[in-house]
Amino acid sequence: MDHRLPSPCVVVLVGPGAAGKSTWAAERFGADLIVSSDRLRALVGSGEDDLAASADAFALLETVVSQRIRRGLTTVIDTLGMDRPRRLEWLRQAREAAMPCVAVAFDTPAAECRRRNRSRSKRIPADVLTGQLRAWGVTKKELPDEGYDDILEPVAVRVVPSAFAAADTAVARQDSAPVGLRFGLQVSRFEGGRAGLASWVREVASRAEAAGFDAIYVMDHFRQIPQVGRAWDDFLESWTTLGYLAACTTRVRLGTLVSGITYRNVAHLGKIAATLDVLSGGRAVCGVGLAWFEAEHKAYGWPFPPVADRYALLEDALQLLPVLWGPGNKPFHGRVLDVPDTTCYPRPLQERLPLLVGGSGRRTLRLASKYADAVNVFGDVAAVRERAAYVRSLTDRPVEITHLSTALVGDDVDALVERLRPRNQNPARYAATVNAGTVDDQIGRFRELAEAGVTEAVISVPDFDTLDDLARVVAAFRQ
């Protein structure tokens, strides 16, 4: 199994000539990530063996390394690496940029280095190589005390988004002691063109059920949000789409992630959700949230109240909706909502139609802990663990933690990233944004989220063609 290095990172290769540093780096990293003293000697001189150009090559190398680290780019430094002041300066720069820094020690036997050198068309002079081998004996004793995040042998490595840095051990835990986890698919964009949208939605729903997803969610917006696309991209109304999905599916739960509380009369929202529950055979989830997209409100002529007013409305809604779904027609009088008659028939098929609150802020978590069945949060494993613990500290009620993230999964991750990334975004940053990884990477990440308290992982996918690969991830959590 490959050793995982978090992206971005600084990798310092250390060892004598002919120890295999350049070959190892070329086999494991893209050429754009490697800063090589030999290549720079060829750039500023007459070729890689132009020793007279060494000083200029190293001056350029220092500039390139500094610029890459400053920009937060993974950098593999391919030199002898036996100049201790240089190593410590690279380590200092990595620390300043909050980037992990590892050394890869090439402790190749002297006889093997000499044998490889003899087979080269242009050899390192024998006395020079002997000096390097002697210096290596000193250097390898210095490395452990220099403060690297890790010192590796030249093993197989992969640079992965930080979310996957510990995935290998998490995969092993899932293999030996599997845990269950539900999965939801968030549909955040709509493809196929106006005439093909209906068939596209139906196909995605069918594939999601076949892949083992437990739920399908849609965003509650009226035009595409800037984080995903352009305002004029095709975008379907959420609850109408869920009604269509109720007819296209047989098993998955259906809901919004989440309905902005300012977008509809709350009693009307309750009626819509109850109707969906009946027509879907008891599969509705009612997600509600504070509503954040001010530009959308302005575009449609809706008021966009201050945060405090929206919180008051959300708290009233969380109390009103269960009343509306219950028997009778008792009135509801809240802080800002006044509903004289809560008649809502047919009532939902579910004994309690699940209420899910979206948001990770403490005030939202407090509301969820008091009124909701689930709260959907964002963030890495550490953030999720903290938020789950906070919810548990507030209530003894069973409030589920769901988690929304993007996942790009496939066997050839680099090819997927290169095909899908925006032209102006570097591959590593895009890969981190979409959590691009292999099936095992994703299994490890979701195992860690499950251990942090997540009961349902909701996934937004940059490429719906990867649903078959996601099915392999989902299958790993079926007990």
C-alpha positions in Angstrom: 0.0 0.0 0.0 1.3 3.5 -0.9 2.4 5.8 1.9 0.2 8.8 1.8 1.6 12.3 2.0 -0.8 15.2 2.6 -1.1 17.8 -0.1 0.5 20.2 -0.3 3.8 19.2 1.2 7.6 19.6 0.8 9.6 16.5 0.0 13.4 16.7 0.4 15.4 13.9 -1.3 18.6 13.1 0.5 21.4 10.8 -0.6 24.6 10.4 -2.6 24.8 10.4 -6.3 23.5 7.2 -8.1 21.4 6.4 -5.1 18.2 6.5 -7.2 16.7 9.8 -6.1 15.8 11.1 -9.6 14.4 7.8 -10.8 12.3 7.4 -7.7 10.9 10.9 -8.0 10.1 10.6 -11.7 8.2 7.4 -11.1 6.0 8.9 -8.3 5.5 12.6 -9.0 4.6 14.6 -12.0 7.4 16.5 -13.6 5.9 19.8 -12.6 6.3 19.0 -8.9 10.0 18.2 -9.1 12.6 20.9 -8.7 15.9 19.2 -9.9 19.3 20.7 -9.7 20.4 18.7 -12.7 17.5 20.0 -14.8 18.2 23.5 -13.7 21.9 23.1 -14.6 20.8 22.2 -18.1 18.6 25.3 -18.1 21.3 27.8 -17.2 24.2 25.9 -18.6 25.1 23.7 -21.5 23.6 20.5 -20.0 23.0 18.6 -16.8 26.7 17.8 -16.5 27.8 21.4 -16.9 29.4 21.6 -13.4 30.5 25.2 -14.1 26.8 26.2 -14.1 26.2 24.6 -10.6 26.2 27.9 -8.6 23.7 29.5 -11.0 21.6 26.4 -11.0 21.4 26.3 -7.2 20.6 30.0 -7.0 17.7 29.4 -9.4 16.6 26.3 -7.4 16.4 28.3 -4.2 14.2 30.9 -5.9 11.9 28.2 -7.4 11.6 26.3 -4.2 10.8 29.5 -2.2 8.2 30.6 -4.7 6.5 27.2 -4.8 6.3 26.9 -1.1 5.0 30.5 -0.8 2.2 29.5 -3.2 1.4 26.4 -1.2 2.4 24.0 -4.0 3.8 20.5 -3.4 7.5 20.6 -4.1 9.9 17.7 -4.5 13.5 18.9 -4.1 15.8 16.7 -6.1 19.4 17.5 -5.2 22.0 15.5 -3.2 20.3 17.1 -0.1 23.4 16.8 2.0 23.9 20.5 2.6 22.5 20.8 6.1 21.9 24.6 6.1 19.9 24.3 2.8 17.8 21.5 4.2 17.1 23.5 7.4 16.1 26.5 5.3 13.7 24.5 3.2 12.2 23.0 6.4 11.9 26.5 7.9 10.1 27.8 4.8 7.7 24.8 4.9 6.9 25.5 8.6 6.3 29.1 7.8 3.8 28.1 5.1 2.2 25.5 7.4 3.1 22.8 5.0 4.3 19.3 6.1 7.9 18.6 5.2 9.3 15.1 4.9 12.8 13.8 4.0 13.3 10.7 1.9 16.6 9.1 2.8 18.3 7.0 0.1 20.5 4.7 2.0 21.7 2.8 -1.0 24.7 0.6 -0.4 28.0 2.1 -1.6 28.7 -0.8 -3.8 25.4 -0.4 -5.6 25.9 3.3 -6.1 29.3 2.6 -7.6 27.9 -0.1 -9.9 25.1 2.2 -11.1 27.6 5.0 -11.7 29.8 2.8 -13.8 26.8 2.0 -16.1 26.1 5.7 -16.7 27.2 7.3 -20.0 28.5 10.3 -18.1 29.8 9.1 -14.7 30.4 11.0 -11.5 34.2 11.1 -11.0 35.1 8.2 -8.6 36.7 10.5 -6.0 33.7 12.8 -6.0 31.3 9.9 -5.5 33.5 8.6 -2.7 33.3 12.0 -1.0 29.5 11.9 -1.3 29.3 8.5 0.2 31.4 9.6 3.1 29.3 12.7 3.6 26.1 10.5 3.5 27.3 8.6 6.6 27.3 11.9 8.5 24.0 13.2 6.9 21.9 10.2 7.8 22.8 10.7 11.5 21.7 14.3 11.3 18.3 13.8 9.7 16.4 12.5 12.8 17.2 15.6 14.8 16.2 18.2 12.2 12.5 18.1 12.9 10.8 16.7 9.7 7.3 15.4 9.9 8.6 12.1 8.7 11.7 10.5 7.4 10.9 7.9 4.8 12.8 5.2 3.0 12.3 5.4 -0.8 9.0 3.5 -0.7 5.9 3.9 -2.9 4.2 7.2 -2.0 1.2 9.3 -3.1 0.4 12.9 -2.4 -3.2 13.1 -1.4 -5.6 15.7 -0.1 -5.2 16.0 3.7 -8.6 14.4 4.2 -7.0 11.1 3.1 -3.7 11.3 5.0 -4.7 8.6 7.5 -7.0 6.7 5.2 -4.9 3.6 5.0 -5.3 2.8 8.7 -9.0 3.7 8.6 -9.5 1.3 5.7 -7.9 -1.4 7.8 -10.3 -0.7 10.7 -13.3 -0.9 8.3 -12.0 -4.2 7.0 -11.4 -5.7 10.4 -14.3 -4.2 12.3 -16.9 -2.7 9.8 -19.3 -0.1 10.9 -22.5 1.0 9.1 -23.0 4.3 7.5 -25.9 5.7 5.4 -25.2 7.6 2.2 -27.2 10.3 0.5 -26.6 11.8 -3.0 -27.0 15.5 -3.3 -28.0 16.6 -6.8 -26.7 20.2 -7.0 -26.8 20.7 -10.7 -28.9 19.5 -13.6 -27.6 18.4 -17.0 -29.1 17.3 -20.3 -30.6 20.6 -21.5 -34.2 21.7 -21.1 -35.6 18.9 -23.3 -33.5 16.2 -21.6 -33.7 17.2 -18.0 -36.6 14.9 -17.1 -34.8 11.8 -18.5 -31.5 12.9 -16.9 -33.1 13.3 -13.4 -34.8 9.9 -13.8 -31.5 8.2 -14.9 -29.5 9.7 -12.0 -32.2 8.6 -9.5 -32.1 5.1 -11.0 -28.4 4.9 -10.8 -28.3 6.2 -7.3 -30.7 3.5 -6.1 -28.7 0.9 -7.9 -25.5 2.2 -6.3 -27.0 1.7 -2.9 -27.6 5.3 -1.8 -30.1 5.6 1.0 -31.4 9.1 0.1 -31.4 11.7 -2.7 -31.3 15.4 -1.7 -31.7 18.5 -3.8 -30.6 22.1 -3.0 -33.5 24.5 -2.3 -32.6 27.3 -4.6 -34.2 29.0 -7.6 -31.1 29.6 -9.6 -27.7 28.0 -9.5 -25.4 29.2 -6.7 -22.0 30.7 -7.5 -20.1 27.9 -5.7 -21.4 25.4 -8.3 -22.1 27.3 -11.6 -23.7 30.3 -13.3 -27.0 31.9 -12.4 -28.4 31.1 -15.8 -27.5 27.4 -15.7 -30.6 25.1 -15.8 -31.9 24.7 -12.2 -35.1 22.9 -11.1 -37.3 23.9 -8.3 -36.6 21.6 -5.4 -40.0 20.3 -4.1 -41.4 19.9 -7.6 -38.3 17.8 -8.4 -38.7 15.7 -5.3 -42.3 14.9 -6.3 -41.0 13.7 -9.7 -38.3 11.7 -7.9 -41.0 10.1 -5.8 -42.4 8.6 -9.0 -39.0 7.7 -10.3 -37.7 5.8 -7.3 -38.9 3.1 -4.9 -36.6 3.0 -2.0 -34.5 6.2 -1.3 -35.6 8.9 1.1 -36.2 12.3 -0.5 -35.5 15.7 0.8 -34.1 19.2 0.5 -30.7 20.0 1.8 -32.0 22.4 3.0 -35.1 24.6 2.4 -34.4 28.2 3.1 -36.9 29.3 5.8 -37.6 32.6 4.1 -38.6 31.1 0.8 -42.1 29.9 1.7 -44.9 30.4 4.1 -43.9 27.8 6.7 -47.3 26.2 7.1 -47.4 25.8 3.3 -43.9 24.2 3.4 -45.3 21.7 6.0 -48.2 20.9 3.6 -45.8 20.3 0.7 -43.6 18.0 2.8 -46.6 16.0 4.1 -47.8 15.6 0.5 -44.4 14.3 -0.6 -44.4 11.8 2.3 -47.8 10.4 1.3 -47.0 10.2 -2.4 -43.6 8.7 -1.8 -44.8 6.0 0.5 -43.3 7.6 3.6 -39.9 8.6 2.3 -39.8 12.4 2.8 -37.2 14.3 4.8 -37.9 18.0 5.6 -34.6 19.9 5.7 -34.7 23.5 6.8 -32.1 26.2 7.2 -31.5 29.8 7.8 -31.3 30.8 4.1 -28.1 32.6 3.1 -28.2 33.6 -0.5 -29.1 37.3 -0.4 -28.7 37.8 -4.1 -31.4 35.2 -4.8 -33.8 36.9 -2.4 -33.2 40.3 -4.2 -33.6 38.7 -7.6 -37.0 37.2 -6.7 -38.2 40.2 -4.7 -38.2 38.5 -1.3 -37.2 40.3 1.9 -33.9 39.2 3.3 -34.3 39.7 7.1 -31.4 40.2 9.5 -29.8 37.0 10.9 -31.6 37.4 14.3 -35.0 37.6 12.6 -34.3 34.6 10.5 -33.2 32.6 13.5 -36.5 33.5 15.2 -38.4 32.3 12.1 -36.4 29.1 12.0 -37.1 28.3 15.7 -40.8 28.9 15.2 -40.8 26.7 12.1 -39.1 23.8 14.0 -41.9 24.0 16.5 -44.7 24.5 14.1 -44.0 21.8 11.6 -44.5 18.8 13.9 -47.8 20.4 15.1 -48.9 20.7 11.5 -48.1 17.1 10.8 -49.9 15.9 14.0 -53.6 15.3 14.5 -56.3 17.9 14.9 -56.2 21.6 14.0 -54.9 23.3 17.1 -53.5 26.8 16.6 -49.8 27.7 16.8 -48.6 31.0 18.3 -44.8 31.5 18.1 -42.5 34.5 18.4 -43.0 35.5 14.8 -45.5 32.9 13.3 -49.2 32.9 14.0 -51.1 30.0 12.5 -54.7 29.9 13.7 -55.6 26.5 12.2 -53.0 23.7 11.6 -55.2 21.3 9.7 -53.0 19.2 7.4 -54.6 16.1 5.9 -53.6 13.7 4.8 -51.1 13.6 7.5 -47.6 12.2 6.7 -47.3 8.4 6.5 -44.3 8.4 8.8 -45.1 8.6 12.5 -42.6 11.4 12.7 -41.6 13.0 9.4 -37.8 13.7 10.0 -36.8 17.3 10.5 -33.2 18.1 9.5 -31.5 21.4 10.2 -28.6 22.5 8.0 -25.7 24.4 9.5 -22.6 24.2 11.7 -22.8 27.3 13.8 -23.3 26.9 17.5 -26.7 28.7 17.5 -27.9 26.4 14.8 -26.6 23.4 16.6 -28.5 24.5 19.7 -31.8 24.7 17.8 -31.2 21.3 16.2 -30.5 19.7 19.6 -33.7 21.1 20.9 -36.1 20.5 18.1 -34.7 18.4 15.2 -34.1 14.8 14.4 -30.8 15.5 12.5 -28.4 18.3 11.8 -26.3 18.5 8.7 -22.8 19.9 9.3 -19.7 20.6 7.2 -16.0 20.4 7.9 -13.2 18.0 8.3 -13.1 15.1 10.8 -11.9 17.2 13.7 -14.6 19.8 13.2 -17.3 17.2 12.8 -16.1 15.5 16.0 -16.3 18.8 17.9 -19.8 19.6 16.6 -21.1 16.1 17.3 -19.8 16.3 20.9 -21.4 19.7 21.3 -24.8 18.5 20.2 -24.5 15.5 22.6 -23.6 17.8 25.4 -26.9 19.7 24.9 -29.4 16.9 24.8 -30.2 13.3 25.6 -32.5 13.1 22.6 -31.2 11.1 19.6 -30.1 13.8 17.2 -28.3 12.4 14.2 -25.3 14.0 12.6 -25.3 14.1 8.8 -22.4 15.5 6.8 -22.2 17.1 3.4 -19.1 17.0 1.3 -18.0 16.6 -2.3 -16.3 13.4 -3.5 -14.6 12.6 -6.7 -13.7 9.0 -6.8 -12.0 6.8 -9.4 -9.0 4.5 -10.1 -7.1 7.1 -12.1 -7.5 10.2 -9.8 -5.0 12.3 -11.6 -6.8 11.9 -15.0 -10.2 12.8 -13.3 -8.7 15.9 -11.8 -7.1 17.0 -15.0 -10.3 16.5 -16.9 -12.6 18.3 -14.5 -10.6 21.0 -12.9 -11.2 24.6 -13.9 -8.4 25.9 -16.1 -7.4 28.6 -13.6 -7.1 26.2 -10.6 -4.1 24.1 -9.9 -4.6 20.3 -9.7 -3.7 19.9 -6.1 -6.1 22.6 -4.9 -8.9 21.3 -7.0 -8.3 17.8 -5.8 -8.5 19.0 -2.2 -11.7 21.0 -2.9 -13.5 18.0 -4.3 -11.9 15.3 -2.1 -10.5 13.5 -5.1 -9.3 10.0 -4.2 -9.5 6.3 -4.9 -12.1 4.0 -3.6 -9.9 3.1 -0.6 -9.2 6.8 0.1 -12.9 7.5 0.3 -13.6 4.4 2.5 -11.0 5.6 4.9 -12.3 9.2 5.0 -15.9 8.0 5.6 -14.8 5.6 8.2 -13.2 8.5 10.1 -16.3 10.5 9.7 -18.4 7.7 11.1 -16.1 7.4 14.1 -16.5 11.2 14.6 -20.3 10.7 15.0 -21.7 10.9 11.4 -24.6 8.6 10.7 -25.3 9.7 7.1 -22.7 11.0 4.6 -24.2 13.1 1.9 -22.1 13.4 -1.3 -22.1 15.9 -4.0 -20.3 14.6 -7.1 -18.5 16.6 -9.7 -19.0 13.9 -12.3 -22.1 11.6 -12.2 -20.2 9.1 -14.3 -18.4 8.2 -11.1 -21.5 6.8 -9.4 -20.4 3.2 -10.2 -17.1 3.8 -8.3 -19.1 5.4 -5.5 -21.1 2.2 -5.3 -18.0 0.4 -4.2 -17.5 2.9 -1.4 -21.1 2.5 -0.3 -20.9 -1.2 -0.3 -18.0 -1.2 2.2 -20.4 0.2 4.8 -23.2 -2.3 4.3 -23.3 -4.6 7.3 
